[in-house]
C-alpha cells in the first residue's frame, strides 16, 4: 500500500511540475499576429514611428511585462537625438523571454547594451499602466523591444501611493497595438 502512495505522490508532483512549466513558458504566451506599435518617444512626449522591415513578437496574456519583439529597422540612426528627438533609457534591463522565442536573448541584448554596441530608448510611455515599452537598436539595424516597469508601476505594484505624476488608473487606456 505504501508503494502506491509514493507512486501517486510522485506522479502528482510530476504532473503539477509539468503544468507549472507549461504555464510559465508556453501557456500564457502567444505570437502577435497583427500590427505591433514600435515608436521612439521624445522628451516632450511626441512619438516617431519606427520603420520596421521584419518583425517577430510575442505577448503574454497574464502580465503586462510579457511583451517581447525582435525586428530589423532601416531608420537612419545618425538622426536619433538630432533631427529625431529621442529619450535614451538610462538603465535598461531586458527581460528574459521563453526559450522557444529564440530571436530574443536577454543576456545577449544586455551584453550589447553594456558594451555600447546597442542603445536603448523609451519607445512608449505607459503602454500598459505603469509599464513602458523599451527598444534597443544596434548600428546595423537590429532591434529588440520589451516592457519594463516605470516609476508609477514600481509604486503601484508595491503598494506605495502613486502621487500626482502618475495617470489616473480608473480612466487609463493602454496602448492598442497598431493604433498609432
N, C-alpha and C positions, 0 to 999 in steps of 0.2 A: 504493500500500500504506500509506503514511504517513497518508493521509486516513482510511482505515478504522480505523487505530489511534486516531487522535484522536477520531473519532466514537464508537468503542467506549468510550474513557475518559470522554468527556463523558456518554454515556448511563449508564454505570455510576455516575458521580458524581451525576447527577440521580436515579437510582433509589435510591441509598443515602441521599441527602439527603431525598428524599420519605419513605423508610421511617423515618428518624430523626424527622422532623417528625410523622409519623402516630403513632409510638410515644409521643412526648412529649406530644402534645395530645389524642389520641383513643384510642389502643390500650389503654392501661392504666387508663383511667377508665371508670366505669360509674355510672349513676344508682342511688341507693339506693332500692329499691322497697319494702322492708319498713319496720318501725319504726326510728326514729332516737332515740337516747338523748340528750336535752338536759336538763341539770340545772344547778344552781348549787351549787358546793362551798362549804361553810362552813369557817372556820379550824379547827374541831375535826374535820373530815373528813366530817361528815354531808352529805347531799345533799338538795336541794329540787328536785322535778321542775318543769321549766319548761313551763307550759301553752302549747301551740303551736296556733295557728289554721290556718296554712297553712305548708307546708314544701317546699323543693326541696333535695336533697342529692346529692353525688357522692362517690365514694371511689376511690382508686387501689389496684390490686392489687399494685403494685410498691413502694410506700412508705407507711409509717405516717403520713407528713405529708400525704398526698394527700386528706384529708377536707376538704370544704367544704360549708357549708349556708347557705341563706337562709331566713328564716322571719318570721312575724308572731306576736307573743305578746300575750296580754291580761293579763299579770301586773301587779299594782299595784306600779309601780317605786318609789313613795314608801316602800314597806315594805322595800325592799332595804337591808340594812345595819342596819335596826332590828329589826322583828319577824322578818324573814327574814335570818339571818346569811349574809353572802357574803364571798368573798375577791376583792377588787379586784386585777386584774392590773396590775403596776407598769409594765412596758414592752412592751405588746402589739405584735406585728408581723404583721399579716395577710399571709398568703402568697398569691401570685398563682395564680389559677385558670386553667384552659384558656379560651381566648377564646370558645368556644361556650357556656360556663356563664355567661351574661351577667348573672345576678342578683348575682353576687359579683365586685365590682371592688375589689381590694385597695387601690388608690390612693384610691378614694372612702371606703372604710371607714377607712383610716388618716387621711385628712383629717378625717373626723367625730371620730375619737378625739383627734387633735391639737387640734382646735378646741373640744373639750369638749362636743360635741353628741352623743357616744356614750360609753359607759363599758364597759370590758372586764372580764370576770370569769372566774375559773377555773371551768370547768364540771365537769371530771372530771380528777382526778389519775391519771396513768398509764393513759390509755385504751389505749395500746399501751406497751410497755416504753420508758420514758424520754420519753414523749410525752404532754403534757397537752392536753385539749380546752378551747378558749377560746371564750367567746361575747361578742359586743359588742351592746349594746342602746341604742336611741335612745328618747327620751321618748314618741314616737308609736307605739312597739311594734315597730318594725322591728328585726330581729336577724340576725346573721351568726355562723357558727361555723367554726372551723378548728383544726388541730393545730399545736402548737409544741413544740420540744424543751424539756424541763425540765433541771434541773441534772444529774440522773442520765443523761439522754440525751446531754447535752453531753460528759460524762465517758466514757460507754460507747462513743460513736461516734468519739471522738478517741483512744481507747486509754489514757486515764488510769484508774487504779484507781478504781472507783466508791465504795468505802467502805461503812460500816455503814448509812448513812441510806437507801441505795437498796434496792429489793426484790431478792430473790434471783432471778436471771434464769432459773434452771433450773425453779423452781416458780411463776414468774409466770404469771398468767392475765389476758389482755387483756379489755377491755370487749366484751361481746357486745351488739350493737345490740338494743334493746327488752327487755333482760334485767332492768331495774330496775323 
